[in-house]
Amino acid sequence: MRTRAAVALAAGKPLEVMDVNLEGPRAGEVLIEIKATGICHTDEFTLSGADPEGLFPAILGHEGAGVVVDVGAGVTSVKKGDHVIPLYTPECRTCPSCLSRKTNLCTSIRATQGQGVMPDGTSRFSTLDGDPILHYMGCSTFSNHTVLPEIAVAKIRPDAPFDKVCYIGCGVTTGIGAVINTAKVEIGAKAVVFGLGGIGLNVIQGLRLAGADMIIGVDINPAKKAMAERFGMTHFVNPKDCENVVQEIVNLTKTPFDQIGGADYSFDCTGNVKVMRDALECTHRGWGVSVIIGVAPAGATIETRPFQLVTGRVWKGTAFGGARGRTDVPKIVDWYMEGKIEIDPMITHQLTLNEINRGFDLMHSGESIRSVVVY
Amino acid sequence: MRTRAAVALAAGKPLEVMDVNLEGPRAGEVLIEIKATGICHTDEFTLSGADPEGLFPAILGHEGAGVVVDVGAGVTSVKKGDHVIPLYTPECRTCPSCLSRKTNLCTSIRATQGQGVMPDGTSRFSTLDGDPILHYMGCSTFSNHTVLPEIAVAKIRPDAPFDKVCYIGCGVTTGIGAVINTAKVEIGAKAVVFGLGGIGLNVIQGLRLAGADMIIGVDINPAKKAMAERFGMTHFVNPKDCENVVQEIVNLTKTPFDQIGGADYSFDCTGNVKVMRDALECTHRGWGVSVIIGVAPAGATIETRPFQLVTGRVWKGTAFGGARGRTDVPKIVDWYMEGKIEIDPMITHQLTLNEINRGFDLMHSGESIRSVVVY
């Protein structure tokens, strides 16, 4: 079939919106009509050329929602008409990772996904001239229609609005999941969130959901404060306004009983490796847990004195918020529909596919929290 | 009273065995006759001058066992005649750390302990001329008699031999505790131990106790292999015999089902920050946990790409094996007496107090696993 897509022809160039060919689903695959897609920093990371594993030409986009149009042979878990969210982290339920009970990082199709092709090694996308176009993160939601493996499709309730729940395909789940799956924050905890962009806001609402007592937001831009408070931030620290952000947080978290101080949990949502170190070191001696969410530049390394760990701090990271997509994403959609979490105020801009490059401009200028393309 | 002690008069000098004055226990304190003490790398670290927080003159030693001789006012948990192990990590059961349920790092007397004095700010030790001598790690087991706060004394069964269970005061508990308290290794796990000295051997027997399937030992000295096997090591890797120790371990842990590979748990017992990185990176994508036990040189930092954590590895550390001294040390003594763990083959040398400097020589030359001074 023909469909309309924004194609990344080369690194550092704007996307080009054009008609492309899309082959139907093969065995175990699902054809989806994408109804809405968010534009995420990871798309920007790849489009800019900064991602050393970026491949071109490709159809980017990994934060979508849509409707199943057709299924290939053997597909049993979704059918035509089902509302779904594509998963860049699949959940096959049969690989060593899925069966470990310890990780969400399904590895069944990792190799081919990284190469921009379907599990059988080929792409379903091509130009009208027949030249192949690569898939991206196994999703390619910047196309009005796309094909995914069945194991990478989460079935969601039909009454959820596509233009909001598409955000659950990446940002919402990453932020909330980091809190509840990776850090396992408990009621009454004190937590710090570094970076108050979209991921940071979702971490904040995850912390509110988890019942944290103190939710400290850290950002060098004071304009972020109001929105973060709206999602549950209780304290704001601007590193530009204090000598030492680690000491500031340690002091802020001291109590008359506990004069050691330090956050129980911290989350890096910046991708800056220096901030990651601060995030670790501001946690509480003995039990502080710091979770890295942000994606660092290629080759950058994190660093600290081992004493920080020997005295009880734990350094971890999270991908897709530790969520198992087919199992957990439908639950998060329910939470949104039930009002347990909010998404609407974070979708600051709605665009048509033709306007998609404006979404990247809005991201660069810091004007948007999330721009969503509605097909 | 007068007692006999090996005194560290200055950094980099041998200990001097001499008579010293020891004041009796004040309120909340306990006077202990030390019957035996191990000589640990941490004593050597301080004596050498490498420890930036080392203070002199001091009576080193923190791995002892002995008998209560006298107690100060208000002491209720031990009495004259009780057999005890001094604790460099106390357990007050009332501070924020003890009450957190999350850490063993009691902070009630941390400040004064670090300054080489008792909680009231004074030392009980002095020269015969009356010049104060500092305590060390709150223990000073290189003295035939010493005074400790009640909260830093673990009462043990009276039939346990002092010259063996003194090792539980540091090395045994650190190694076994790292496995069961910090890493919480489960039956069937695959684990790697970097560094097959005394701590490494105790990690290995902790892994055996925990039911690990695969216990890989890593050391550049092949002479360590036999003893490590005796304690439960199932595979040996010499980094000098392979191109890339991380890849070697990943390959070794692959199965027909799991072609990703990597250890479930790893333990650094070397103190080398480069080894700490290898220890993290050889663990399994998705769930590998790496525990730092070794003490790094002052100022040294650990480093890795955040991607290692984002893809599910966890970096932690342990001090005193995460053990709460008064609660857990008596249990480990029981395990020794019941034959669940072994200590005897690790005590390679027994010395008199007058021979104590030979214990440091044996450590330097690598001849000893553990030298114990018997009073």
Interface residues (C-beta under 8 A of the other chain):
Chain A: P96 S97 S100 K102 T103 L105 T107 F257 D258 I260 V273 M276 R285 G286 W287 I292 I293 G294 V295 A296 G299 A300 T301 I302 E303 T304 R305 P306 F307 Q308 L309 V310 T311 G312 R313 V314 W315 K316 G317 T318 A319
Chain B: P96 S97 S100 K102 T103 L105 T107 F257 D258 I260 V273 M276 R285 G286 W287 I292 I293 G294 V295 A296 G299 A300 T301 I302 E303 T304 R305 P306 F307 Q308 L309 V310 T311 G312 R313 V314 W315 K316 G317 T318 A319
